[in-house]
Every structure is written in structure tokens, then in C-alpha cells.
Amino acid sequence: MGAITGTVAKLTEFGGEYKILSLTATVAAASDTITLTLADHGISEIAAIVGLVITGGQDAAFTAASASYSGLVITVVSVEEDGTAATDFTGTTIAVTVLGK
């Protein structure tokens, strides 16, 4: 497992406490983590992961990715077309959308 950087692509605030945060990241391993902070990402609590999209590098060795969270840490898991752990991360990028406050 490796730590990757989630770069803020967009932060949208609502009238209340909740915000939608869109992050981009370069995937480097079959299981990666992105740690959010209030100072860098504008939220102190994740309420939900709204979605994850592969934006680059999708091929037979990197076909799908999913995300889960605990506290402010998002875990991204990537798999090959046969469901085993992804093995090729050439140009692999993702966008993760988070609902937080």
C-alpha cells in the first residue's frame, strides 16, 4: 500500500455545512491511500464518497478502481480485468468525488 496525493480539482460549498470535493490523483499501487486535511482539502469529515472515475491509463492490467474511507483516509483499490490486483500503473489517474464538511 502506498500513499498518493489527492489534488483538489474543485471544491463546491452549499448553504449548509456540506461541500463537494473533487480530487485527482495518480495511482501507483493496487492499494493506495489519500489522506485529506482541512488545510489542504477544505473538509474535516467525509460523509460519503460520491464516485470514482478512471481518467487515464485504463488497460487490461488496470481496468477498475474502487474507493472506501475511514476518517479522512480514502483507500483506492485497483484491479485487472480478471479481478486480481492491478499490476501496471503507467499513466493511471483517477478522479474521486467526496461529500464532506
C-alpha distances in whole Angstrom, upper triangle without the diagonal:
4,7,10,13,15,19,22,24,26,27,30,32,34,37,35,32,30,28,26,23,22,19,18,15,14,11,9,7,7,5,5,7,11,13,17,20,23,24,22,22,25,24,23,23,21,24,22,20,23,21,19,20,19,21,20,19,20,21,21,17,16,18,17,14,14,14,14,15,15,17,16,13,12,9,10,9,11,14,16,20,20,18,15,12,12,13,15,14,17,18,16,16,17,19,18,21,21,24,24,27
4,6,10,13,16,19,21,24,25,28,30,33,36,34,31,29,27,25,22,20,17,16,12,11,9,7,6,9,7,5,6,9,11,15,17,21,22,19,19,23,22,22,22,20,23,22,20,22,21,18,19,18,19,19,18,19,21,21,18,16,19,18,15,15,14,15,15,16,17,16,12,12,10,10,11,12,15,18,22,22,20,18,14,13,14,15,13,16,16,14,15,15,17,17,20,20,23,23,26
4,7,10,13,16,18,21,22,25,27,30,33,31,28,26,24,22,19,18,14,14,10,10,9,9,9,11,9,6,5,6,8,11,14,18,18,15,16,19,19,19,19,18,21,20,18,21,20,17,19,18,19,19,19,20,22,23,20,18,20,19,16,16,14,14,14,14,15,13,10,10,9,10,12,14,17,20,24,25,22,20,17,16,17,17,14,17,17,15,14,14,16,15,18,18,21,21,23
4,7,10,13,15,18,19,23,25,28,31,30,27,24,22,20,17,15,11,10,7,7,7,7,9,12,10,6,6,5,8,11,13,17,17,14,14,18,18,19,19,18,21,20,17,19,18,15,16,15,16,16,16,18,20,22,19,17,19,17,14,15,13,15,14,16,16,14,11,10,10,10,12,13,17,20,23,25,22,21,17,16,16,16,13,15,14,12,11,11,13,13,16,16,20,20,22
4,6,10,12,15,16,20,22,25,28,27,25,22,20,18,14,13,9,8,6,8,9,10,13,15,13,10,8,6,8,9,11,14,14,11,11,15,15,17,18,17,20,19,17,19,17,15,16,16,15,16,17,19,22,24,22,19,21,19,16,16,14,16,15,17,16,13,11,11,12,12,15,16,20,22,25,27,25,24,20,19,20,19,15,16,15,13,11,11,12,12,14,15,18,18,20
4,6,9,11,13,16,18,22,25,24,22,19,16,14,10,9,5,5,5,8,10,12,14,16,14,11,9,6,8,8,10,13,13,9,9,12,13,15,15,14,17,16,14,15,14,12,14,14,14,15,17,19,22,24,22,19,20,18,15,15,13,14,14,16,15,12,11,10,11,11,15,16,20,22,25,27,25,24,21,20,21,20,16,18,15,13,11,9,9,9,11,11,15,15,17
4,6,9,11,15,17,21,24,24,21,19,16,14,10,8,5,5,6,9,12,15,17,19,18,14,13,10,11,10,11,13,12,9,8,12,13,16,17,16,19,18,16,17,16,14,15,15,14,15,18,20,23,26,24,21,22,20,18,18,16,17,17,19,18,14,14,13,15,15,18,19,22,25,27,30,28,27,24,22,23,22,18,19,16,15,11,11,9,10,11,12,15,16,17
4,6,7,11,13,17,20,20,18,16,13,11,7,6,5,7,9,13,15,18,21,22,20,17,15,12,12,10,11,12,11,8,6,9,11,14,15,15,17,17,15,15,15,14,15,16,15,17,20,22,25,28,27,23,24,22,19,19,17,18,17,19,18,14,15,14,17,16,20,21,24,27,29,32,29,30,27,25,26,25,21,22,19,17,14,12,10,10,10,11,13,13,15
4,7,10,14,17,20,21,20,17,13,11,8,5,5,6,10,13,16,19,22,23,22,19,18,14,15,13,15,15,15,12,10,12,14,17,18,17,19,17,15,15,14,13,13,15,13,15,19,20,24,27,26,23,23,21,19,19,17,19,19,21,21,17,18,16,18,17,21,21,24,27,28,31,29,30,27,25,27,25,21,21,18,17,13,11,9,10,10,12,14,15,17
4,6,10,13,17,18,17,14,10,8,6,5,7,10,13,17,19,22,25,26,24,21,20,16,17,14,15,14,15,12,10,10,12,16,17,16,17,16,15,14,14,14,15,17,16,19,22,23,27,30,29,25,25,23,21,20,19,20,19,22,21,17,18,17,20,19,23,23,27,29,30,33,31,32,30,28,30,28,24,25,21,20,16,14,11,11,9,11,12,13,14
4,7,10,13,14,13,11,7,6,5,6,9,12,15,19,21,24,26,27,25,22,20,16,16,13,13,12,13,11,8,8,9,13,14,13,15,15,14,14,15,16,17,19,19,22,25,26,30,32,32,28,27,25,22,21,19,20,19,20,19,16,18,17,20,20,24,25,28,31,32,35,33,34,31,30,32,30,27,28,25,23,19,17,13,12,10,10,10,10,11
4,7,10,11,11,9,6,5,6,9,12,15,18,22,24,27,29,30,28,25,23,19,19,16,16,14,16,15,11,10,11,15,15,14,15,15,15,13,15,17,18,21,21,24,27,28,32,34,34,30,29,27,24,23,20,21,20,22,20,18,20,19,22,22,26,27,30,33,34,37,34,35,33,32,34,33,30,31,27,25,22,19,15,14,11,11,10,10,11
4,7,8,8,7,4,7,9,12,15,18,21,25,27,30,32,32,30,27,24,21,20,17,16,14,15,15,12,10,10,14,14,14,14,15,16,15,17,20,21,24,24,27,31,31,35,37,37,33,32,29,27,25,22,22,21,22,20,18,21,20,24,25,28,30,33,36,37,39,37,38,36,35,37,36,33,34,31,29,25,22,18,17,13,12,10,10,9
4,5,7,6,6,8,11,14,18,21,24,28,30,33,34,34,32,29,27,24,23,19,19,17,19,19,16,13,13,15,15,15,14,15,17,15,18,21,23,26,26,30,33,33,37,39,39,35,34,31,28,26,24,23,22,23,21,20,23,22,26,26,30,31,34,37,38,40,38,39,37,37,39,38,35,36,33,31,27,24,21,19,15,13,11,11,10
4,7,8,9,12,15,18,21,25,28,32,33,36,38,37,35,33,30,27,26,22,21,18,20,21,18,15,15,17,17,17,16,18,20,19,22,25,27,30,30,34,37,37,41,43,42,39,37,34,32,29,27,26,25,26,23,22,25,25,29,30,33,35,38,41,42,44,41,43,41,40,43,42,39,40,37,35,31,28,24,22,19,17,14,13,12
4,6,8,12,15,18,21,25,27,31,33,36,36,36,34,31,28,25,24,20,20,17,19,20,17,14,13,15,14,15,14,16,18,18,21,24,27,30,30,34,37,37,41,43,42,38,37,34,31,28,25,24,22,23,21,20,23,23,27,28,32,34,37,40,41,43,40,41,40,39,42,41,39,40,37,35,31,28,24,22,18,16,12,11,9
4,7,10,13,17,19,23,25,29,30,33,34,34,31,28,25,22,20,17,16,13,16,17,15,11,10,11,11,12,11,14,16,17,20,23,25,28,29,32,35,35,39,41,40,36,35,32,29,26,23,22,19,20,17,16,20,20,24,26,29,32,35,38,39,41,38,39,37,37,39,39,36,38,35,33,29,26,23,20,17,14,10,8,5
4,7,10,13,16,20,22,26,27,30,31,30,28,26,23,20,19,15,15,13,16,16,13,11,9,10,9,9,9,11,13,13,16,19,22,25,26,29,32,32,35,37,36,33,32,28,25,23,20,19,17,18,16,15,18,18,21,23,26,28,31,34,36,38,35,36,34,34,36,36,33,35,32,29,26,23,19,16,13,10,7,5,4
4,6,10,13,16,19,23,24,27,28,29,26,24,21,18,17,14,14,12,14,14,11,9,8,11,10,10,10,11,12,12,14,17,19,22,22,26,29,29,33,35,34,30,29,26,23,21,18,18,16,18,16,14,17,16,20,21,24,26,29,32,34,36,33,34,32,31,34,33,30,32,29,26,23,20,16,14,10,8,6,5,6
4,7,10,13,16,20,21,25,26,26,24,22,19,16,16,13,14,13,16,14,11,10,9,12,12,10,10,10,10,9,11,13,15,18,19,22,25,25,29,31,31,27,26,23,20,18,16,16,15,17,16,14,16,15,18,18,22,23,26,29,30,33,30,31,29,28,31,30,27,29,26,23,20,16,13,10,7,6,5,6,8
4,6,10,13,17,18,22,23,23,21,19,16,13,13,11,12,12,13,11,8,8,8,12,11,10,11,11,10,10,11,12,14,16,16,20,23,23,27,29,28,25,24,21,18,17,14,15,14,16,15,13,14,13,16,16,20,21,24,27,29,31,29,29,27,26,28,27,24,25,23,20,17,14,10,8,6,5,6,7,10
4,7,10,14,16,19,21,21,20,17,16,13,14,12,14,14,15,13,9,11,12,15,14,12,14,12,10,10,9,10,11,13,13,16,19,20,24,26,25,21,21,19,16,15,13,15,15,18,17,14,15,13,15,15,18,19,22,25,26,29,26,27,25,23,26,24,21,22,19,17,13,10,7,6,4,6,9,11,13
4,7,10,12,16,18,18,17,14,13,10,11,10,13,14,14,11,9,12,12,15,15,13,15,14,11,11,11,9,10,12,12,14,17,18,22,24,23,19,20,17,15,14,12,14,14,17,16,13,13,11,13,12,16,17,20,23,25,27,25,25,23,21,23,22,18,19,16,14,11,8,5,5,6,8,11,12,15
4,7,10,13,15,17,16,13,13,10,13,12,15,17,17,13,12,15,16,18,18,16,18,17,14,14,12,10,10,10,9,11,14,15,19,22,20,17,17,16,13,14,13,15,16,19,19,16,15,12,14,12,15,15,18,21,23,25,23,24,21,19,20,18,15,16,13,11,7,6,4,6,9,11,15,16,19
4,6,9,12,14,13,10,10,8,11,12,15,18,18,14,13,17,17,19,19,17,20,18,15,16,14,11,11,10,9,10,12,14,17,20,18,15,16,15,12,13,12,15,15,18,19,16,14,11,12,10,13,13,16,19,21,24,22,21,18,16,17,16,12,13,11,9,6,5,7,8,11,13,17,18,21
4,6,10,12,12,10,11,10,14,15,18,21,21,17,17,20,21,23,23,21,23,21,18,19,16,13,12,10,10,9,10,12,15,18,15,13,15,14,12,14,14,17,18,20,21,18,16,14,13,11,13,12,15,17,19,22,20,20,16,14,14,12,9,9,7,6,4,6,9,11,15,17,21,22,24
4,6,8,9,7,9,10,14,16,19,22,23,19,18,22,22,23,23,21,23,21,17,19,16,12,12,10,11,10,9,11,13,15,13,10,12,12,10,12,12,15,16,19,21,18,15,13,11,8,9,8,12,13,17,19,17,16,13,10,11,10,6,9,8,5,6,7,10,12,15,17,21,22,25
4,7,8,7,10,12,15,18,21,24,24,21,21,24,24,25,25,23,26,23,20,22,19,16,16,13,14,12,11,13,15,16,13,11,14,14,12,14,14,17,18,20,22,20,16,14,12,10,11,10,12,14,17,19,18,16,12,10,9,9,6,8,9,8,9,11,14,15,19,20,24,25,28
4,5,6,10,12,15,19,22,25,26,23,22,26,25,26,25,23,25,23,20,22,19,16,16,14,16,15,13,14,15,15,12,10,13,13,11,13,13,16,17,19,21,20,16,14,11,9,8,8,10,12,16,17,15,13,9,7,8,8,7,11,12,10,11,13,16,16,20,21,25,26,28
4,7,10,13,17,20,23,26,28,25,24,27,26,26,25,23,24,22,19,21,18,15,16,14,16,15,13,13,14,14,10,9,11,10,9,11,12,14,16,18,21,20,16,14,10,8,6,5,7,9,13,14,11,9,6,5,7,9,9,12,14,11,13,13,16,16,20,21,24,25,28
4,7,10,13,17,20,23,25,22,21,24,23,23,22,19,21,19,17,19,17,14,16,15,17,17,16,16,17,17,14,12,14,12,9,10,10,11,13,14,17,16,12,10,7,6,5,6,9,12,16,16,13,12,8,9,11,12,11,15,16,13,14,13,15,15,18,18,22,23,25
4,7,10,13,17,20,21,19,18,21,20,20,19,17,20,18,16,18,16,14,15,14,16,16,16,16,18,19,16,14,16,14,11,11,10,11,12,13,15,14,10,8,6,5,7,9,12,15,18,20,17,15,12,11,13,14,12,15,15,12,12,12,14,13,16,16,20,20,23
4,6,10,13,17,18,16,15,18,17,17,16,14,17,16,14,17,16,14,16,16,17,18,18,19,21,22,20,17,18,16,12,12,9,10,9,10,12,10,6,5,4,6,9,11,15,18,22,23,20,18,15,15,17,17,15,18,18,15,14,13,13,12,15,14,17,17,20
4,6,10,13,14,12,11,14,13,14,14,12,16,15,13,15,15,13,15,15,17,18,19,20,23,24,22,19,20,17,14,13,10,10,9,11,11,8,6,5,7,8,11,14,17,21,24,25,22,21,18,18,19,19,16,19,18,15,13,12,12,10,12,12,15,15,17
4,7,10,12,10,10,12,11,11,11,11,15,15,14,17,17,16,18,19,20,21,23,24,26,28,25,22,24,21,17,16,13,12,10,10,9,6,4,6,9,11,15,17,21,24,27,29,26,25,22,21,23,23,20,22,21,19,17,15,15,13,14,12,15,13,15
4,7,9,7,6,9,8,8,9,9,13,13,13,15,16,16,18,20,20,22,24,25,28,30,28,24,25,22,19,17,14,13,10,11,9,5,6,8,11,13,17,20,23,27,29,31,28,27,24,24,26,25,22,24,23,20,18,16,14,12,12,11,12,11,12
4,5,5,6,7,7,6,9,11,14,16,16,18,19,19,22,23,23,25,27,29,32,34,31,28,29,26,23,21,17,17,14,13,10,7,9,12,15,17,21,23,27,30,33,35,32,31,28,28,29,29,26,27,26,24,21,19,17,15,15,13,14,11,11
4,6,5,5,5,5,9,11,14,16,17,19,20,21,23,25,25,27,30,31,34,36,34,31,32,29,25,23,20,19,16,15,12,9,12,14,18,20,24,26,30,33,36,38,35,34,31,31,32,32,29,30,28,26,23,21,19,17,16,13,14,10,9
4,6,6,8,9,12,14,18,19,19,21,23,23,25,26,26,28,30,32,35,37,35,32,33,30,27,25,22,22,19,18,15,12,15,17,20,22,25,28,32,35,37,39,36,36,33,32,33,32,29,30,28,26,23,22,20,18,18,16,16,14,13
4,6,8,10,13,14,17,18,18,20,20,20,22,23,22,24,26,28,31,34,32,28,29,27,24,23,20,20,17,18,16,12,13,15,18,19,23,25,29,31,34,36,33,33,30,29,30,29,25,26,24,23,20,18,17,15,15,14,16,14,13
4,6,8,11,11,14,15,14,16,17,17,19,20,20,22,25,26,30,32,30,27,28,25,22,20,17,17,15,16,14,10,12,13,16,17,21,23,27,30,32,34,32,32,29,27,29,28,25,26,24,22,18,17,14,13,12,11,12,10,10
4,7,10,11,13,15,15,17,18,19,21,23,23,26,28,29,33,35,34,30,30,28,24,23,19,19,17,17,14,11,14,15,19,20,24,26,30,33,35,37,34,34,32,31,33,32,28,30,27,25,22,20,17,15,13,11,11,9,8
4,6,7,10,12,13,15,17,18,21,23,24,26,29,29,33,35,33,30,30,27,23,21,18,17,14,14,11,9,12,13,17,19,23,25,29,32,34,36,33,33,30,30,32,32,29,30,28,26,22,20,17,14,13,10,9,6,5
4,7,10,13,14,17,19,20,23,25,26,28,31,31,35,36,34,31,31,28,24,22,18,16,13,12,9,7,11,13,17,19,23,26,29,33,35,37,33,33,31,31,33,33,30,32,30,27,24,22,19,16,15,12,11,7,6
4,6,9,11,14,17,18,21,24,25,28,30,30,33,35,33,30,29,26,22,20,16,14,10,10,7,6,10,11,15,18,21,24,27,31,33,34,31,31,29,29,32,32,29,32,30,27,24,21,19,15,14,10,9,5,5
4,6,8,10,13,15,18,21,22,25,27,27,30,32,30,26,26,23,19,16,12,11,8,8,7,6,9,9,13,15,18,21,24,28,30,31,28,28,26,26,29,29,27,29,27,24,21,18,16,12,11,7,6,4,7
4,7,9,13,15,19,22,23,27,29,28,31,32,31,28,27,23,20,17,13,11,9,10,9,10,12,12,15,17,19,22,25,29,30,31,28,29,27,28,31,31,29,31,29,26,23,20,17,14,11,8,5,5,7
4,6,9,12,15,18,21,24,26,25,28,29,28,24,23,20,16,13,10,9,8,10,11,11,12,10,13,14,17,19,22,25,27,28,25,26,24,25,28,28,26,29,27,23,21,17,15,11,9,6,5,7,10
4,6,8,12,15,17,20,22,21,24,25,24,21,20,16,13,10,7,7,8,11,12,11,11,9,11,11,14,16,19,22,23,25,22,23,22,21,25,25,23,25,23,20,17,13,11,8,6,5,6,9,12
4,7,10,14,16,19,22,21,24,25,25,21,20,16,14,11,10,10,11,15,16,15,15,12,14,14,16,17,20,23,23,25,23,24,23,23,26,26,24,26,23,20,17,13,11,8,5,5,7,10,14
4,7,10,12,16,18,17,20,22,21,18,16,13,10,9,8,10,12,16,17,16,15,12,13,12,13,14,17,19,20,22,20,21,20,19,23,22,20,22,20,17,14,10,8,6,5,7,10,13,17
4,7,9,12,14,13,17,18,18,14,13,10,7,7,7,10,12,16,18,16,15,11,11,9,11,11,14,16,17,20,17,19,17,16,19,19,17,18,16,13,11,7,6,4,6,9,12,15,19
4,6,9,12,11,14,16,16,12,11,9,8,9,10,14,16,20,21,19,18,14,14,11,12,12,14,15,16,19,17,19,18,16,18,17,15,16,14,11,9,6,5,7,9,12,15,18,22
4,6,8,7,11,13,13,9,9,7,7,10,12,15,18,21,23,21,19,15,15,11,12,10,12,13,14,17,16,17,16,13,15,14,12,13,11,8,6,4,7,9,12,15,19,21,25
4,7,8,12,15,15,12,11,11,11,13,15,18,20,24,25,23,21,18,17,14,15,13,15,16,17,20,19,20,19,16,17,15,12,12,9,7,5,5,7,10,13,16,20,22,26
4,6,9,13,13,10,10,11,12,15,16,20,22,26,27,25,22,19,18,15,15,13,14,14,16,19,19,19,17,14,15,12,10,9,6,5,5,7,10,13,16,19,23,25,29
4,6,10,9,7,9,11,12,15,17,21,23,27,29,26,24,20,19,15,15,12,12,12,13,17,17,17,15,11,12,9,7,6,5,4,7,9,13,16,19,22,26,28,31
4,7,8,5,5,8,10,14,16,20,23,26,29,27,24,20,19,15,14,10,10,9,10,14,14,15,14,10,12,9,9,9,8,7,9,10,13,16,19,22,25,28,31
4,5,5,6,9,12,16,19,22,25,29,31,29,27,23,21,17,15,12,10,8,8,12,13,14,13,10,10,8,10,10,10,9,12,14,17,19,22,25,29,31,35
4,6,6,10,13,16,20,23,26,29,32,31,28,24,21,18,15,12,9,6,5,8,10,11,11,9,9,9,11,12,13,12,15,16,19,21,24,27,31,33,37
4,6,9,11,15,18,21,24,27,30,28,25,22,19,16,13,9,7,5,7,9,10,9,8,5,6,5,8,10,12,10,14,15,19,20,24,26,30,32,35
4,6,8,12,15,18,21,24,27,25,22,19,16,13,10,7,6,5,7,10,10,10,8,5,7,6,7,9,10,8,10,11,15,16,20,22,26,28,32
4,7,11,14,18,21,24,27,26,23,19,17,13,11,8,6,5,5,9,9,10,10,8,10,10,11,12,13,10,12,12,15,16,19,22,25,28,31
4,7,11,14,17,21,24,23,20,16,14,10,8,6,5,7,8,10,9,10,10,9,12,12,12,14,14,11,11,10,13,13,16,18,22,24,28
4,7,11,14,17,20,19,16,12,10,7,5,4,6,9,11,13,10,11,10,9,12,13,12,15,14,10,10,8,10,10,13,15,19,21,25
4,7,11,14,17,16,14,10,8,6,5,7,9,12,14,15,12,13,12,12,15,16,15,18,17,14,13,10,11,9,12,13,16,18,22
4,7,11,13,12,10,6,5,5,6,9,12,15,17,19,15,16,14,14,18,18,17,20,19,15,13,11,11,8,10,10,13,15,18
4,7,10,10,8,6,5,7,9,12,15,18,20,21,17,18,16,17,20,21,20,23,22,18,17,14,14,11,12,11,13,14,17
4,6,7,6,4,6,9,11,15,18,22,24,24,21,21,19,20,23,24,22,25,24,20,19,16,15,12,12,10,12,12,14
4,6,5,7,8,12,14,18,21,24,27,27,24,23,21,22,25,26,24,28,27,23,22,19,18,15,15,13,13,13,15
4,6,8,11,14,17,21,24,28,30,31,27,27,24,25,28,29,26,29,28,25,23,20,19,16,16,12,13,11,12
4,7,10,13,16,20,23,27,29,30,27,27,24,24,26,27,24,27,26,23,20,18,17,13,13,11,12,10,11
4,6,10,13,16,20,23,26,27,24,23,20,21,23,23,21,24,23,20,18,16,15,13,14,11,13,12,14
4,6,10,13,17,20,23,24,21,20,18,18,20,21,18,21,20,17,15,13,12,9,11,10,12,12,15
4,6,10,13,17,20,21,17,17,14,14,17,18,16,19,19,16,14,12,13,11,13,13,15,16,19
4,7,10,14,16,18,15,14,12,11,14,15,13,16,16,12,11,9,11,9,12,13,16,18,21
4,7,11,13,14,11,11,8,8,12,13,12,16,16,13,13,11,13,12,15,16,19,21,24
4,7,10,12,9,9,6,5,9,10,10,13,14,10,11,10,13,13,17,18,22,23,27
4,7,8,5,5,4,4,8,10,11,14,15,12,14,13,16,16,20,21,25,27,30
4,5,5,5,6,5,7,9,11,13,15,12,15,15,18,19,22,24,28,30,34
4,6,8,9,8,11,12,14,16,17,15,17,17,20,21,24,26,29,32,35
4,6,9,9,12,14,16,18,20,18,20,20,23,23,26,28,31,33,37
4,7,8,11,14,16,18,20,17,19,18,21,21,23,25,28,30,34
4,6,9,12,14,17,19,17,19,19,22,22,25,26,29,31,34
4,6,10,11,15,17,14,16,16,19,19,23,24,27,29,32
4,6,8,11,13,11,13,14,17,18,22,23,27,29,32
4,7,10,12,11,14,16,19,21,24,26,30,31,35
4,6,9,8,12,14,18,20,24,26,30,31,34
4,6,5,9,11,15,17,21,23,27,28,32
4,6,9,12,16,19,22,25,29,30,33
4,6,10,13,16,20,23,26,28,31
4,7,11,13,17,20,23,25,28
4,7,10,14,16,20,22,25
4,6,10,13,17,19,22
4,7,10,14,16,19
4,6,10,12,16
4,7,10,13
4,6,10
4,7
4
